[in-house]
């Protein structure tokens, strides 16, 4: 009786550990201004336009930077994404920056974006 209980427990433990999440591609974007100061509340948009023959297209991920000036974007597949960031300062000055990020499955890729007056 004890051996069968141990075997059942071991089976469920193994089954649960094999149910881990599939790997994802994560991009962490940090936005800063021309003085090197992080920007809180900047809009960050990752986009990938439709490309013929590519499975993952027409993707848009929009977030606003947190207290660390960062956003975290998680995708199910690898992708090369366009990154744009905008911020309106004192309701009259638009700051803008852009770049590209290549996201890889199972990895966190970090990218810094400098935004400048537009």
C-alpha positions in Angstrom: 0.0 0.0 0.0 2.8 2.4 0.9 4.7 1.7 -2.3 1.6 2.3 -4.5 1.0 5.6 -2.7 4.6 6.7 -3.3 4.4 5.7 -7.0 1.1 7.6 -7.5 2.6 10.6 -5.8 5.8 10.4 -7.9 3.7 10.1 -11.1 1.6 13.2 -10.3 4.8 15.1 -9.3 6.4 14.3 -12.6 3.3 15.1 -14.5 2.9 18.5 -12.9 6.6 19.4 -13.4 6.3 18.6 -17.1 3.4 21.0 -17.5 5.6 24.0 -17.5 4.8 27.0 -19.7 6.0 27.0 -23.3 8.9 29.3 -23.9 8.0 32.9 -24.9 9.9 35.8 -26.4 10.1 38.7 -24.0 11.1 42.3 -24.8 11.8 44.9 -22.1 11.9 48.4 -23.4 13.4 51.3 -21.3 12.6 54.8 -22.4 14.8 57.8 -21.5 15.1 61.4 -22.6 18.1 63.4 -24.0 19.4 63.9 -20.5 19.5 60.2 -19.8 16.6 60.3 -17.3 14.0 57.6 -17.5 10.5 58.6 -18.7 7.5 57.4 -16.8 4.2 57.3 -18.7 5.7 57.1 -22.2 3.7 55.2 -24.8 5.6 52.3 -26.3 4.3 50.5 -29.3 5.7 47.3 -30.8 4.5 46.5 -34.3 5.1 44.1 -37.1 3.5 44.8 -40.4 2.0 42.0 -42.5 4.7 40.1 -44.3 3.9 37.4 -46.9 5.0 33.9 -45.9 5.5 34.9 -42.2 3.2 33.2 -39.6 3.2 36.0 -37.0 2.2 39.3 -38.6 0.0 42.3 -38.0 1.1 42.3 -34.3 0.6 45.4 -32.1 1.6 45.5 -28.5 1.0 48.9 -26.7 2.0 49.7 -23.2 2.9 52.7 -21.0 6.2 52.8 -19.1 6.1 52.1 -15.4 8.0 53.8 -12.6 11.2 52.3 -13.9 10.6 53.8 -17.4 10.0 50.2 -18.7 7.5 48.1 -20.5 7.5 44.3 -20.9 6.1 42.8 -24.1 5.6 39.0 -24.3 5.1 37.2 -27.6 4.4 33.5 -28.3 6.8 33.4 -31.3 10.1 35.0 -32.3 9.7 38.3 -34.1 11.5 41.3 -35.4 9.5 44.3 -34.2 9.4 48.0 -34.9 9.5 50.0 -31.6 8.1 53.5 -31.3 7.8 55.6 -28.2 6.0 58.9 -27.7 5.5 61.2 -24.7 3.8 64.6 -24.5 5.5 67.0 -22.1 3.5 69.8 -20.5 0.8 69.4 -23.2 2.8 71.1 -25.9 6.0 69.2 -26.6 6.0 65.8 -28.3 8.9 63.5 -27.7 9.5 60.7 -30.1 11.9 57.8 -30.5 12.1 54.6 -32.6 14.1 51.5 -33.0 13.9 47.8 -33.9 14.1 44.8 -31.5 14.6 41.1 -32.4 12.8 38.9 -29.9 14.0 35.3 -29.4 12.1 32.4 -27.8 13.1 31.6 -24.2 15.1 34.9 -23.9 14.5 38.4 -22.5 15.8 41.0 -24.9 16.4 44.5 -23.5 16.3 47.6 -25.6 16.8 51.3 -24.6 14.9 54.0 -26.6 15.9 57.6 -26.4 13.1 60.0 -27.1 13.8 63.5 -28.4 11.6 66.6 -29.0 9.9 66.1 -32.3 
